[in-house]
Amino acid sequence: MGNWKHAKAYRLVVLILVSVFFACTTQKSNTATGPVIGTIVEGTCALSTSDTGDSGASSDAPNYLSQIGCMSDFNALASVPMDTSLSGARSGKVVLDTSDDNALYFQNSQKYKLHFDFVSSNLSGVGASSTFEQTQYYAPESDRRFLLGAVTHYGGPDIWALELAAYDTMSPAMLAKLFHAIKANAFFGPGLRFHPTSQSLETTAKKLDSSIPVVTTTELYGTMEYQPLVLASAMGQLRFFTSAEVQSGTFIPYDAIVILDQAPNNISVVAGIISEEFQSPLSHINVLASNRGTPNMGLKNARINPKVAPYIGKWVELKVHSEDFEITEVSAEAAAKYYEEHKPSKVTLDPFDTQVKGLWNVEDVVPNYASLPNASKRTAISEKVAAFGGKTVNYSVMAQTGDIPVPKAFAIPMYYYDKFMRDNGLYDLIDSLMLDHEFVTNPTVRMEELRKFRNKLMKGTLDPELQALLKSKLASDYTGKDGKPIAMRFRTSTNSEDLDAFPCAGCYESHTGDPGVCWDDVLNAIRLAYSSTWLFRTYEERDYYGVDQKSVGMALLVHHTFQNETANGVAVTNNPFDSSGANPALYVNVEYGGDAEVVHLPAGVTTDQFLYFFGTPNNPIQTISSSNLIPLGTTVLTKAQTYTLGTALDVIHDLFSPAYRKSPTTWYAMDVEFKFAPVDAVGNKTTEPQLWVKQARPYPGRGNETTNTSND
């Protein structure tokens, strides 16, 4: 499957869990299923301080130990998992060599990131990596030389867990052999549990005898206090706002580090984000933070957390790390200086095209993409953005394959937005506003004047020629089997979103118009979409990056609106929690129905989130969280639907790789929105729900643990 079809299966299992930082060595009360967990007492360290250093980590540590006597020994060999969303967790790989009297190796996981790296360097008779993959993860016991796993310490709940690769087919007997060998040779043995990291391993766990306690992902997830999302740092004034205030348009200064009771759907430019309710990694607010390089984290009860509460209202520096966070007080002068030194570079948009007219079947927007040389595909896409916007252009590429289920669609180019603005004198009104001192300097005034401007825009007249073209197009191509008009979705597609330089996720708003209700319903949907160009938060986003406000052009992507959705979701075509590429997987976040949108999730609603190791034997699934809108123990998608989705995501990943992947070794993924609904390509009802892909855009990644210097 793309870059993960041939990935090595000896990768460290990725766990999308978070907890708080660790320090304890005495086991807390047992919250897992199974036997009572014993008390952990540290023994004699095998390594001296000169080997480990004060922090317990050193380049002088040995390649392995046969026993782990104390926490310092563990820390010397373990590392922060490749999944950097783990907070307060350290993980060390283990190898049991059955050919050598069951010799046990706690490998130096800082030096050797993968099991194969260790065994090929330190043990004899190890074959090629491809052979190692097949025999040591998928073969029966008679064909396996090594039993491979990892021990992870979750610091918040102080849980020690043996974990296998999600795709490992180890039998209960093999697992028991590995578990008891580790338990007998490590100080944390009395507290060791097995944590199944995929649905198939959950089945294996049910077959274990009572001597092996099990801790589930749900139980671990329930211990989470801290959720690191965008690893970055920034300075600003620490202030609290409710999500309702943010949604209602309350002005928030760009230099605020905000504490939020819940994660809102969108937020204007801020210095940093702390939400008391955890966020979906694919929510608009986190995508925005990632695009902007804004530190973003979840922290339960943040307002009363002793590391946060004393600083509310003060100027601070926030640092979001994978294992913990820091807040330190700074002066207002230092914060102002910081902003000036880290102010993003000005973003200049390419001029939008005002010459392309007419309505375009979406397949014709970027013609013959698949037949172009790979070196020309990026140019072919970028050249069309000026007339049709990033969303429509990417949609055109998908619509031509025949392998990606997208609704039948057409495009209204930017020419008509430009004409609408000129015909109704709206550019002149914007010019006069931007010359007004109060508008420029007072955000409260700016918010109100933009509201008035949008009201005037809604009274504007749309080009009669465009209306005639639309009536003809909808009547000929978008009527139902019963001959009646179909409600249509007018989706914003600008030259200032879905781009590498300025993604602006969620900046603009799409709207539905139903010609079966009345023609004005269609015209109002277009006006509303156009008016979202001038939303306050969208205006502020562009202003922060120095974008010329009038350089934005809006095209529209038009297809049927979805009815009776059975599921809606967002997926990333590579593992967003593992930028190393060692653990490629599809990440899927999906919710039941269409009312609770994954990108605009209501407070208190949880979704099905999972890693899908598509392309590996049996396509294992690693569950992260479950929807609370469906019965316990069920899933939003069936196995067949999940496989259908995986197949489409596989095609999308490979399709756009020549255009958006910066180099063959660079981590890359596409961010894909999808739905399941019982409709066909033009909106007619079907008996069974079908997969429909709504859009695909380059995924910006989680961000590295660096100071916020992103220019986005």
Secondary structure, DSSP 4 states (H G I P E B T S, - for coil): -TTTTT--TTSPPP-----------S-----SBSSPPPPP-----SS-HHHHTTTT--TTS-SEES-B-SHHHHHHH-B--SSTT-SSEEEEEEEEEGGGTTEEEEE-TTT--SHHHHHHHHSSS---HHHHHIIIIIS-GGG-SEEEEEEEEETTTTEEEEE--TT----HHHHHHHHHHHHHTBTTGGGEEE---SHHHHHHHTTS-TTS-B--HHHHHTT--EEEEE-EEEEEEEEEE-HHHHHTT----TTEEEEESS--S-----SEEEESS---TTSHHHHHHHHHT--EEEETTGGG-TTTGGGTTSEEEEEE-SS-EEEEE--HHHHHHHHHHHPPPPP-PPPPPSS--S-EEGGGTSTTGGGS-HHHHHHHHHHHHHHHHHHHHHHHHHHTTSSS----EEEE-HHHHHHHHHHTTHHHHHHHHHT-HHHHH-HHHHHHHHHHHHHHHTTPPPPHHHHHHHHHHHHHHSB-TTS-B--EEEEEEETTSSSSS---TT-S--EEE-TTT-HHHHHHHHHHHHHGGG-HHHHHHHHHTT--GGG--EEEEEEEPP-S-SEEEEEESS-TT-TTSSS--EEEEEEESSSS-GGGPPTT---EEEEE-TTSTT--EEEEE--SSS-TT--SS-HHHHHHHHHHHHHHHHHHHHHH-SSTTS---EEEEEEEEEE-TTS-EEEEEEEEEEEEEE---S--SEES----
